[in-house]
Amino acid sequence: QVQLVESGGGLVQPGGSLRLSCSASGSIFGINTMGWYRQAPGKERELVAVISSGGSIYYADFVKGRFTISRDNAKNTVYLQMNGLKPEDTADYYCNFRGFGAYWGQGTQVTVSS
């Protein structure tokens, strides 16, 4: 089992920044991928960015150049630095861990509004 604890969501004005964090604990070993997904009201959950334990990164097109994903393997923590936030980035953001199983965090709300 893997437990994920997210933090860092909140309300921000358009153009502002937020940093999300997700710490993993439990049965963490071997090759794995951590990442962020988001789900806006009335929409399906979509991938935002993922990073492997080896450092390979994938971004969704709609966040390229604005968001940066990183991880600290020693702390089993993944971060999502979000800059240039837009109202359409408003959603619940979920941390995801994939190793020998797939696990989700509880979600953290991001609201971009003036």
C-alpha positions as a printed Julia matrix, in Angstrom:
114×3 Matrix{Float64}:
   0.0    0.0     0.0
   1.03   3.58   -0.71
  -0.39   6.64    0.98
  -0.31  10.05   -0.69
  -0.73  13.39    1.07
  -1.18  16.51   -1.03
  -0.88  20.16   -0.1
  -0.61  23.57   -1.69
  -3.93  24.25   -3.37
  -5.89  27.44   -2.93
  -7.32  30.54   -4.54
  -5.14  32.61   -6.83
  -5.7   35.41   -9.32
  -5.14  34.87  -13.04
  -1.44  35.06  -13.84
  -0.52  33.96  -10.34
   1.42  30.96   -9.09
   0.9   28.0    -6.8
   3.08  25.07   -5.79
   1.54  21.69   -5.11
   3.31  19.02   -3.09
   2.58  15.32   -2.7
   4.4   13.07   -0.25
   4.25   9.32   -0.59
   4.72   6.77    2.15
   4.39   3.01    2.43
   5.56   0.32    0.01
   7.71   2.46   -2.24
  10.51   0.68   -4.02
  11.73   0.06   -7.52
  10.84   1.97  -10.63
   7.79   4.17  -10.25
   6.05   7.22  -11.64
   4.49  10.08   -9.73
   2.37  12.73  -11.26
  -0.57  15.06  -11.23
  -4.01  14.81  -12.77
  -6.86  17.27  -12.56
 -10.61  17.18  -12.78
 -12.76  20.23  -13.39
 -16.49  20.25  -12.58
 -18.41  18.29  -15.17
 -15.27  17.07  -16.91
 -13.24  13.9   -16.92
  -9.99  13.58  -15.01
  -7.01  14.45  -17.21
  -3.27  14.06  -16.96
  -1.28  17.2   -16.19
   2.31  16.0   -15.77
   4.19  12.89  -14.67
   7.78  12.18  -13.69
   9.45   8.81  -13.34
  11.86   7.8   -10.6
  14.55   8.02  -13.27
  13.63  11.61  -14.1
  11.7   11.22  -17.35
   8.99  13.85  -17.63
   5.79  14.23  -19.65
   3.58  17.32  -19.76
   0.14  17.77  -21.21
   0.21  20.31  -24.01
  -2.01  22.74  -22.14
   0.58  23.24  -19.36
   3.81  23.25  -21.33
   5.85  26.34  -20.54
   3.73  27.21  -17.5
   3.96  24.24  -15.12
   7.06  22.42  -13.89
   7.05  19.01  -12.26
   9.91  17.81  -10.09
  10.54  15.2    -7.44
  12.79  14.49   -4.5
  13.35  10.74   -4.44
  14.93  10.87   -1.0
  11.71  12.35    0.38
   9.34  10.45   -1.97
   7.8   13.79   -2.79
   6.63  15.24   -6.09
   6.04  18.92   -6.72
   4.07  20.86   -9.31
   5.06  24.5    -9.74
   2.24  26.26  -11.55
   2.92  29.67  -13.04
   0.81  31.81  -15.32
  -2.38  30.28  -13.98
  -5.55  30.73  -16.01
  -9.2   30.44  -14.98
  -9.41  27.24  -17.04
  -6.81  25.69  -14.72
  -9.45  25.67  -11.98
  -9.92  22.06  -10.89
  -9.28  19.51   -8.21
  -5.7   18.31   -8.6
  -4.88  14.72   -7.71
  -1.51  13.16   -7.02
  -0.92   9.74   -8.56
   1.65   7.06   -7.81
   2.24   4.1   -10.12
   4.59   1.31   -9.18
   3.42  -2.21   -8.43
  -0.02  -0.67   -8.07
  -1.75   2.63   -8.73
  -2.71   4.99   -5.93
  -4.42   8.38   -5.71
  -4.27  11.23   -3.25
  -7.38  12.84   -1.83
  -7.14  15.86   -4.12
  -6.45  19.53   -3.53
  -8.56  22.32   -4.95
  -7.08  25.01   -7.18
  -9.25  28.0    -8.02
  -8.06  30.68  -10.41
 -10.31  33.7   -10.26
 -10.2   37.46   -9.94
